[in-house]
Amino acid sequence: MGSTEVSPQMAFARFVRRAIDDARDERGWTVSDLAAHTGVGRSTVFRWLAGDWQDYPELAKVRGFCAALDLPVAAAFRALGLPDSGPTPRRRADDGPVEADVRVILDRLADPAVPAEEKHHIRDLLRYLARRPVRRAG
């Protein structure tokens, strides 16, 4: 008998299933709770569970999913068959201070060593800033 290779879809579906089961057992979360806390929509979670994707899941969503559940992003990337660090964003010499700040925020959200409460505060502040009306000088 030859060994059966597991597809990235199947491996990632197993990873997501374990994460959902753990969130339910440890935190009492439903899939709706999980979607609200991770920023990944219910339909996306169900597609991931079904292995129903051709192109790789959005890595920002995978990072957010892992960050909210205090899971190592490297484990998700391994399940997807990607290098542990995932594709590294190209750093340009002309990146301004805003881009550098955004990169730091994203790194903190993806860092398993950053407490979940701090990540929650970062996400709340980002949501607030995203919805705040822009005042134009005039």
LUMFI-92665 format. One line per field, with one value per residue (C-alpha): z, x, y; residue number from 1; residue in one letter. Coordinates in steps of 0.02 Angstrom, whole numbers, plus 50000, padded with zeros to 5 digits. Example, Ala and Ser with C-alpha at 12.3 -4.5 7.8 and 13.67 -1.06 7.14 Angstrom:
2
up c(50390, 50357)
east c(50615, 50684)
north c(49775, 49947)
resi c(1, 2)
resn c(A, S)
***
This chain:
138
up c(50000, 49953, 50067, 50034, 50021, 50109, 50006, 50078, 50079, 50188, 50303, 50327, 50354, 50495, 50570, 50565, 50637, 50785, 50812, 50810, 50927, 51047, 51042, 51081, 51222, 51301, 51268, 51233, 51060, 50920, 50739, 50744, 50898, 50812, 50658, 50764, 50861, 50715, 50581, 50466, 50402, 50440, 50256, 50243, 50399, 50323, 50156, 50250, 50345, 50183, 50097, 49967, 49894, 49742, 49779, 49949, 50086, 50113, 50225, 50320, 50367, 50417, 50525, 50605, 50636, 50721, 50819, 50892, 50945, 51008, 50880, 50798, 50621, 50572, 50606, 50488, 50355, 50373, 50350, 50192, 50131, 50143, 50225, 50411, 50388, 50239, 50095, 50161, 50107, 50000, 50098, 49992, 50029, 50001, 50132, 50233, 50420, 50398, 50305, 50437, 50576, 50489, 50469, 50657, 50699, 50585, 50659, 50836, 50785, 50710, 50857, 50969, 51115, 51115, 51238, 51163, 51264, 51184, 51011, 51051, 51098, 50938, 50831, 50923, 50895, 50712, 50689, 50771, 50662, 50504, 50538, 50601, 50485, 50396, 50425, 50275, 50298, 50204)
east c(50000, 50065, 50052, 49907, 49957, 49840, 49788, 49811, 49621, 49603, 49747, 49683, 49505, 49572, 49666, 49508, 49400, 49519, 49520, 49329, 49315, 49441, 49352, 49188, 49261, 49373, 49273, 49096, 49101, 48982, 49036, 48947, 49049, 49207, 49166, 49134, 49297, 49409, 49339, 49318, 49140, 49036, 49027, 49217, 49236, 49117, 49211, 49374, 49295, 49233, 49400, 49299, 49429, 49540, 49647, 49730, 49629, 49670, 49822, 49763, 49605, 49707, 49818, 49665, 49585, 49742, 49773, 49597, 49613, 49792, 49850, 50021, 50005, 50147, 50035, 49901, 50032, 50102, 49927, 49912, 50079, 50160, 50325, 50303, 50318, 50202, 50237, 50332, 50269, 50393, 50471, 50506, 50630, 50493, 50375, 50317, 50284, 50100, 50146, 50276, 50148, 50020, 50151, 50190, 50004, 49980, 50134, 50064, 49896, 49984, 50104, 50049, 50144, 50030, 49886, 49713, 49646, 49773, 49728, 49545, 49585, 49686, 49542, 49414, 49519, 49545, 49356, 49325, 49453, 49386, 49209, 49254, 49199, 49340, 49347, 49405, 49493, 49398)
north c(50000, 50172, 50321, 50436, 50617, 50737, 50888, 51063, 51077, 50922, 50969, 51147, 51082, 50973, 51121, 51228, 51086, 51067, 51256, 51262, 51113, 51191, 51361, 51274, 51168, 51301, 51460, 51401, 51482, 51439, 51462, 51631, 51680, 51621, 51725, 51880, 51861, 51814, 51929, 51779, 51761, 51607, 51560, 51569, 51460, 51332, 51335, 51306, 51162, 51084, 51109, 51204, 51321, 51322, 51474, 51483, 51567, 51750, 51745, 51899, 51803, 51651, 51762, 51846, 51676, 51612, 51772, 51775, 51593, 51607, 51479, 51482, 51550, 51434, 51283, 51351, 51387, 51211, 51140, 51244, 51178, 51351, 51395, 51431, 51617, 51623, 51738, 51887, 52055, 52148, 52287, 52437, 52572, 52701, 52628, 52776, 52784, 52734, 52575, 52534, 52562, 52452, 52315, 52324, 52312, 52162, 52078, 52104, 52030, 51878, 51854, 51709, 51789, 51943, 51917, 51892, 52040, 52158, 52092, 52123, 52304, 52329, 52262, 52370, 52525, 52483, 52458, 52626, 52714, 52632, 52694, 52868, 53008, 53096, 53283, 53381, 53545, 53674)
resi c(1, 2, 3, 4, 5, 6, 7, 8, 9, 10, 11, 12, 13, 14, 15, 16, 17, 18, 19, 20, 21, 22, 23, 24, 25, 26, 27, 28, 29, 30, 31, 32, 33, 34, 35, 36, 37, 38, 39, 40, 41, 42, 43, 44, 45, 46, 47, 48, 49, 50, 51, 52, 53, 54, 55, 56, 57, 58, 59, 60, 61, 62, 63, 64, 65, 66, 67, 68, 69, 70, 71, 72, 73, 74, 75, 76, 77, 78, 79, 80, 81, 82, 83, 84, 85, 86, 87, 88, 89, 90, 91, 92, 93, 94, 95, 96, 97, 98, 99, 100, 101, 102, 103, 104, 105, 106, 107, 108, 109, 110, 111, 112, 113, 114, 115, 116, 117, 118, 119, 120, 121, 122, 123, 124, 125, 126, 127, 128, 129, 130, 131, 132, 133, 134, 135, 136, 137, 138)
resn c(M, G, S, T, E, V, S, P, Q, M, A, F, A, R, F, V, R, R, A, I, D, D, A, R, D, E, R, G, W, T, V, S, D, L, A, A, H, T, G, V, G, R, S, T, V, F, R, W, L, A, G, D, W, Q, D, Y, P, E, L, A, K, V, R, G, F, C, A, A, L, D, L, P, V, A, A, A, F, R, A, L, G, L, P, D, S, G, P, T, P, R, R, R, A, D, D, G, P, V, E, A, D, V, R, V, I, L, D, R, L, A, D, P, A, V, P, A, E, E, K, H, H, I, R, D, L, L, R, Y, L, A, R, R, P, V, R, R, A, G)
***
